[in-house]
Amino acid sequence: MAGTEKVVSPLGHGVLTPELPARHDSNLLFIDRARDAGEAIAEADRILGGAGRSHRVIVTFDDDLGERLRPEFNALGWRTQRHIFMVQRREPEKTADLSIVHEVDQAALRPGRKGRILAEPWGSLELAEQMLDTKILLGERADTRFFAVIVDGEIVAWTDLYIGKDIAQVEDVATVDEHRGQGYATAVVLRAVDEARRKGADLVYLVADEEDWPKEWYRRLGFDVVGRIYKFIAP
């Protein structure tokens, strides 16, 4: 979400990534202040519209600001997503056989991920390619690892791991529909966490949708909520 270009703003800062113009999380406006939704939208129009972006995404880490602006954005027809930051600071309640997890490269995961993106109502080939190219860009900024469970030659579950100096993020966890319920997702997440700890990461976290069920599963894997991000998306 840091993008490759930062734009100064009186409300916070804009983020642009010319290499990935359609990807929301690479082209957005971060705010830490705003009188109202209208002021924030005008600034998003200035920065994102000025860069030729057709979408509008406004993000804040400030709970008070997010809750204050949410009714205004809703009234204007914007969609609100609330995501939670979860840090693993307890022993997992669930266990898994980590020996079934293999380390792979991002190219091996690309076909399965592309299929899932194209199956979404918002999915398009252009967006899928840019979202997957993000993995390459992230690999230039952090030690990036990919883990998967393979059944009969098919990758059926996977996750990413991004490792910084002493912090790591588990991201993009997925299981092919017909292989759910086998513990494969648990295995890839716990393998990623284990590798992060081996690399010296004292803090391992992930981001989950506050309104969706996986957050409860992550709690069973030892993750607790420590923060929140509000994302306002234009219709």
C-alpha positions, 0 to 999 in steps of 0.5 A, a space after each residue: 500500500 506504500 506504492 511507488 509514488 507519494 503525493 503530499 496532501 493536507 489530509 494525509 498523503 496520496 499513493 500512486 503506483 503507475 505500474 499497477 494503475 487498476 489495483 486499489 491498494 496501490 492507488 489511494 488516498 490515506 487520510 488522518 484528518 478531514 472535515 467531512 466526506 466531501 472534503 476527502 472525496 475532493 482530495 481523492 479526485 485531485 490526486 487519483 483523478 489527476 493521475 488518470 485513475 478511474 477508481 476512488 479509494 480513501 483509507 484511514 487507520 483512525 477509528 474515530 475518523 473512520 466512524 465519523 465519516 462512515 455514515 456520510 460515505 454510506 449516504 453518498 453510495 460509497 462502500 465501506 470495508 473495515 479490515 482488522 490487523 491481527 497479531 499472533 501472540 498466543 499459542 494456536 488452538 489448532 494444529 496441523 501437519 506442516 510436512 504437507 506444505 511445500 515452498 513454491 515460487 509465485 509463478 506456480 500460484 499464478 494460474 490458481 489465483 488468476 482463476 479466483 480473481 476472474 470468478 469474482 463479479 469485479 474480476 477482469 483479466 487486466 486487474 488479475 494481471 496487475 494484482 498478480 504482478 504486485 507479488 513481484 513488486 513486493 518481492 523487491 521490498 521484502 523477503 517474500 516466500 510462498 507456501 502451498 499444499 499440493 494434492 495429486 499434482 494440483 496446488 489446492 491451498 496457499 499463502 504468502 509470507 513477507 518478512 522485514 527486519 523483525 516483522 512479518 505478514 501472512 497474506 492472501 490465504 486461500 483454499 480451492 473450494 472442493 478441498 476445504 475442510 481438510 486443514 490445508 489452510 491451517 497448515 500453510 498459515 502455521 508453516 508461514 508463521 513458523 518460517 517467520 519465527 525462524 527468520 527472527 520475526 518477533 511480530 507476525 501479523 495478518 489482515 482480515 475482513 472484520 465482517 467475515 468469518 475467517 477472523 474467528 478462525 485466525 483467533 483459533 490460530 493465536 491471532 488477536 486484533 490490535 488495530 483497524 483500517 477503514 477503506 471507503 470505495 466509490 461506487 
